[in-house]
Amino acid sequence: MSTVKRKPPFGGGPKRPQGNATEDVMGTVRRSPDGSMLAMHWPSRPHPADWMVANRHGSCGYEKPERIAHWPVIGAVPGSPAAGMELRPDTPEVAR
């Protein structure tokens, strides 16, 4: 009989698959099951951690898709390519 305590899943709550986090489009937002954190898909290849995670105090860093795959998708970030909006083109430098 093992006396080792298991850690709860990252973000709390039950670890039930909610989808494939590696296939989410850029700008997809997921919320942790306990509601304490948000993750936004914003990949920076070739780095494998492409989900920016934040809580009420600010950024918690980046995580790999498998760490947040059980979090439900709650939407997309407006202004990102995932929302279907164009980004404003660069403006020429102002003459000095």
N, C-alpha and C positions, 0 to 999 in steps of 0.2 A: 504494500500500500504506500503510495507516494504522499509526502507531506508538502510537496512543492505547490505554492500558490500560483495560479495563473493570473497574469495581468489582464485587465479588461481590454477589449479591442480599442485601438487608437480612436479617440473621439467619443468614447463611451458608447453605451447601448449595445444591443445584440448585433453580432456580426453576421448579418444576412446579406447575400449578394444583391446589389441594387442595379447592376449593370457593369459594363466593361469600361473602366476609367481610362484605358489606353485609347479607346475609340471616340471619346468625347471631343467635340470641336473646340477650337480655341475660344476662350471666354466663358465656357460652361462653368456654372457655379454649383457646388455641392455643399450641403450642411451636415455637420456631424450629427449622429443620432441623438446625442444629448443636447444639441442646440448651442453648444458653447463655442464652436469654431465654424468658419467658412473656408472653402478651398476653391480657388479659381484656376482653371486650366490655362496656363500661360507658358508653354514650353520654350526652352532655350536650348535647342539641340547643339551638341550631342549629349549634354548633361541629362541623366536619366530622371532626375527629380524635376518634374514639370508642373507641379501643382503648388501654387502659392497659398499658404495657409495663414489665416489671421484669426485672432480672437478679439474680445472687446478692448484689449489693451494695445493692439497693433499686430504687426507681422510676427509670425512664429517660424518663418523660413519656408523652405520648399520640401515637398514630399514626393515620393515615387507613387505612381498610379495604384499599385497594389495596396498601399497603406490606406487609401481613401475609397477604394472600389465599392465598399459596402455603404458609403454615404449616399443618401438620395439626392438626385439632381433637383435643384429648385429654380433654375433659370439661367440667364446669361447676362454678362456685363454689357450695359449699353455703350455704344461707341466702339466696341470690339468688332473684329471681322465676323464673329459669331452672331452678332445682332444684325448683320447685313448692312451696316452703315459704312460709308466711305470715310477714310481719314482725310483730314484737310491736308492739301499739298504743302510742301515746304515753301516758305516765302523767301525771296532773295534777301541777301543781307542789306541792312539799312546803310546808306552812304554815310560815311563819317565826316 
